[in-house]
């Protein structure tokens, strides 16, 4: 054993006893100086020495005579020959674990595509020119080595590690779960350019195809590989021509992985820069100055709907790419991704990669590998794309920054905006938060000068914002031919379709009916697992729980009084679609909600159909409220503006105002004027009235007064601690114990709400209770919560789950 030995700190994955403290392991002698932080390894753990996975976080040298090396266990298996997370992401995981009260292993795992957490094969590919005898011994006559087909001894792994350090080997992955790697033929020139010239002079005059191929080979770089199909199509050659060239010793041929392209079947037309308005240009220059000077700033780009925020994003990113840097662009949900991706692909082509939940595991892995290998410079995606393994980031942009979906609701409970700001500091680059209706917290920070405040006050088409009409359904209901439509909205839909223009209708509730009730005794059919009524879905003719997924057939007889007078009450998108078909039989309707977009590519398909005007009406839930940019939409209808106002949450008015403003902004975005009809039973509510006036500023000041009076964010910080278990008594005991402990460590300035049951107390046969803490500065709170996180694992063994959520989206 050498005098100096390497040891590695490893964060391990032990499901029932996680810790943020790494364990130290001895690096086996054959791997000394070959391993790096960010690699995954298998290590023996505990008295039974069971093998578990972990990440190397640090490597140190120790002298043999300084410490007793025998007390260290050895790393047993090397799972990567290159780091899966880089130094930046290791540091980010440290910060996330502390800030979100999570375990570091969970933070590291959330950064990787799910395919790397599934069963997969590693493929080692030789990318050098000449094989030495040692390389020949590993690869034989092939250029690829599939892990599952070979016995990779520690010695072979060590050889592969050395080859990878010399850039002679690269590694790729094939996910075993339902996925196979797509292989295509590639080739590489193996002769000198002079040799190809000589061969070209010698071949027969009639051998036109051979001459074409030899002329091509003279121009190609012998250190690179080329796709056979691409050049076969360019030169009108066949696979036989390449096979013959291999036989003659002109080229080497081999199979390579073909990346799965999630946008392969989408036709994207090239798009050029638009001329910026004065306001757009000022915003572009301000952000670009910070890009050019490597200034870490946070910028609120507040622009009315249709003011051209996306064009500012595109031109800022173009400037970043010209400087040789990279960019991240986040959108809040998958429904927005297709249109945004199309715009980015049209501008930046193959430089764009996408990461979101609508991709298959294989597509996600391929996109992640493209990013990691620096083959893609712009990443567009939903929340998890904030962890894209880009280097040298020049700007991070978060569109619709006010959206809840940027916050993850399970450990680690991170907010993508917080992560973006951390990465912005790391890369010394600006972060841009864009919205027509910024969250009150973001807007308040801009007003205080904590964030830079950039404004776009006018639509780029020069037109005014659409006219908004409020319909009081208490009155309209009396004369309406349908409980879901006022006569005014129905007439406007009919006239809009007559003009060959398009309509967007939003109802933020899916399904056919909200609940099923016995008309004689009033019994409502509830979920047996949750404290919530079941929703009727007519396509499957089932009652379904939107919380736990329970399904049953609709009853014909009441289970309480045995009456047959079972009726369907309330409404959902499915029922509205059926009603519309009766009221306007000739209308072509597309429905967009969770039920119609379950299949892969469904969002894209629906939007493509609507964009090509194969439908008159797009009916959907809130997923249609944001990002849609179709020139022929002149009418937007909100069927029930009150659904959001009924939530027991202090942000209910803010969310309602934002949603109404966003969906209103879909109308009149091009040359034609837009109209908006909002149906409501609360026409005097300030959130609805101010949305009618498009007055964000009035709403901001009104809502800030309310928050100040009630000591809510942004005037106070907040935590939500929730406890759940299958036994309600057990939950109550634990939450009251936590409440008493908090009273002992919090100052008189802090406020505790609860303990109390959550809005829906029972979900999937688990009972949920919570405590809300509102505070400004509490020195002992974070230390207490860190200890609670660790101790919560003991309670988890008894079926209790304790969740700590910093700045929760909702107080239910």
DAKA-V687119 format. One record per backbone hydrogen bond with DSSP energy under -1.0 kcal/mol. CO is the residue of the C=O (numbers start at 1). NH is the residue of the N-H. Records with the same first field share a line. If there is no record, write none. Layout:
CO->NH, NH
This chain:
3->64
5->62
6->27
7->60
8->25
9->57, 58
10->23
11->55
14->17
23->10
25->8
26->75
28->31
29->32
31->34
36->39
38->84
39->56
40->79
41->54
42->76, 77
43->52
45->50
46->49
50->45
52->43
53->13
54->41
55->11
56->38
58->9
60->7
62->5
63->66, 67
67->69
68->71
69->72
73->26
77->42
86->90
87->91
88->92
89->93
90->94
91->95
92->96
93->97
94->98
95->99
96->100
97->102
103->107
104->108
105->109
106->110
109->112
113->116
114->117
119->176
121->174
122->147
123->172
124->145
125->170
132->136
133->137
134->138
135->139
136->140
139->142
143->126
145->124
146->149
147->150
150->152
151->153
153->157
154->158
155->159
156->160
157->161
158->162
159->163
160->164
161->165
162->166
163->168
164->167
168->127
170->125
172->123
174->121
176->178
182->258
184->256
185->228
186->254
187->226
188->252
192->196
193->197
194->198
195->199
196->200
197->201
198->202
199->203
204->207
206->208
207->211
208->212
209->213
210->214
211->215
212->216
213->217
214->218
216->219, 220
221->224
226->187
227->231
228->232
229->233
230->234
231->235
232->237
238->242
239->243
240->244
241->245
242->246
243->247
244->248
245->250
246->249
250->190
252->188
254->186
256->184
261->264
263->266
277->281
278->282
279->283
280->284
281->285
282->286
283->287
284->288
285->289
286->290
287->291
288->292
289->293
290->295
291->294
295->297
297->431
298->452
299->433
300->454
301->435
302->456
304->307
306->460
308->312
309->313
310->314
311->315
312->316
313->317
314->318
315->319
316->320
317->321
318->322
320->325
321->324
326->394
327->379
328->397
329->381
330->399
333->336
336->340
337->341
338->342
339->343
340->344
341->345
342->346
343->347
344->348
345->349
346->271
348->351
349->352
351->377, 378
353->380
355->382
356->359
360->364
361->365
362->366
363->367
364->368
365->369
366->370
367->371
368->372
369->373
370->375, 376
371->374
377->327
378->353
379->329
380->355
381->331
382->385
383->386
384->387
385->388
388->390
392->326
395->328
396->432
397->330
398->434
400->403
403->406
404->407
406->416
412->414
414->408
415->419
416->420
417->421
418->422
419->423
420->424
421->425
422->426
423->427
424->429
430->396
431->299
432->398
433->301
434->401
435->303
439->443
440->444
441->445
442->446
443->447
444->448
445->450, 451
452->300
454->302
456->304
459->462
467->676
469->678
471->680
472->475, 476
473->477
475->478
486->490
487->491
488->492
489->493
490->494
491->495
492->496
493->497
494->498
495->499
496->501
497->500
502->634, 635
503->618
504->637
505->620
506->639
507->509
509->573
511->574, 575
512->572
513->536
515->569
516->525
517->567
518->522
523->518
525->534
529->765
530->532
532->527
535->544
536->512, 513
537->542
542->537
543->552
544->535
545->549
550->545
552->543
558->562
563->558
564->566
565->519
567->517
569->515
572->576
573->577
574->578
575->579
576->580
577->581
578->582
579->583
580->584
584->587
588->616, 617
590->619
592->621
593->597
599->602
601->605
602->606
603->607
604->608
605->609
606->610
607->611
608->612
609->614
610->613
616->503
617->590
618->505
619->592
620->507
621->624
622->625
630->633
632->502
633->668
634->675
635->504
636->677
637->506
638->679
642->646
644->647
647->649
649->652
651->655
652->656
653->657
654->658
655->659
656->660
657->661
658->662
659->663
660->664
661->665
663->666
664->667
674->467
675->636
676->469
677->638
678->471
679->641
680->473
682->685
685->689
686->690
687->691
688->692
689->693
690->695
691->694
694->696
695->699
696->700
697->701
698->702
699->703
700->704
701->705
702->706
703->707
704->708
705->709
706->710
707->712
712->715
717->775
718->807
719->773
720->805
721->771
722->803
723->769
724->801
725->767
727->731
728->732
729->733
730->734
731->735
732->736
733->737
734->738
735->739
736->740
737->741
738->742
739->743
740->744
742->745, 746
751->774
753->772
756->770
761->768
762->531
763->766
766->763
767->725
768->758
769->723
770->756
771->721
772->753
773->719
774->751
775->717
780->784
781->785
782->786
783->787
784->788
785->789
786->790
787->791
788->792
790->793
791->794, 795
792->796
795->798, 800
796->799
801->724
803->722
805->720
